[in-house]
Amino acid sequence: MNRLIEKDIQTACEVLRKGGVILYPTDTVWGIGCDATCAEAVARIYEIKKRSDSKSLLVLLDSATKLDFYINDLPNIALDLIEVSDQPLTIVYSGAKNVAPNLIAGDGTLGIRITNEAFSRELCRRFGKPLVSTSANISGQPAPENFAKINDEIIRSVDYTVNYRRNDNRIARPSAIIKIGPGGEVQIIRE
C-alpha cells in the first residue's frame, strides 16, 4: 500500500477513534462514516444528512467471519449469498447487537455489507469495528456518483475527507439490498 493511502487510513482511524465523522470511498458510492458503536457519532451523521433517525443506516465490515458478533442467529443462507454475489450486496439481518442503539431499526434489524474494495476493507480491518457507511448526500437527494458530485455542505460537515480516489470519475452505484427474515426467507429491497 502506498504511503499516501497509508496516511489516509491512519488519519481516518484516528478521527474515528475520537468519535469523529469521515467522508471516504467504498465499494459503492462515497460514504459518510463513523464508529458504528458510538451513538453520538451516529447521531451526528443523521444531522449531517438531515435524515430522520427512523431511517436506518448500514454498516461495513471487512470480513464475513465477523458477522456473528453483530447478528444473533446468523442465517446460513447469508454466507452463501455473500460468497456468490458478483456485486456489492447489503443484507438486512434480524437480531442486531453490539452496535450503537440508534443504528438498529425499530424491528431489530441492521444492514451490513462486507466490502471487497481494498481501501474500505483495510480501513475496516485496521479500525477493528464496523463502520457506518451511508451515501454522502443530503437525505432525499441523489447519491453522488463520484467525489466531484458530493455537496460542499457535506464535505464541510465532516471531520476528515479521505484523499484516495477523489479524482476517480467513474460512475458508482449503490449496493443491492436484500433482507433475510428470521426463518431464512429472502426479500429483495433494491436490485
ABEGO torsion letter per residue (X at the ends): XBAAAAAAAAAAAAAAAAGBBBBBBBABBBBBBBBAABAAAAAAAAAAAGBBAABBBBBBBABAAAAAAABBGBBAAAAAAAAABABBBBBBBBGBBGBBAAABBAAGBBBBBBBABAAAAAAAAAAGBBBBBBBBBBBGBBBBABAAABBAAAAAABABBBABGAABABBBBBBBBBBBBAAGBBBBABX
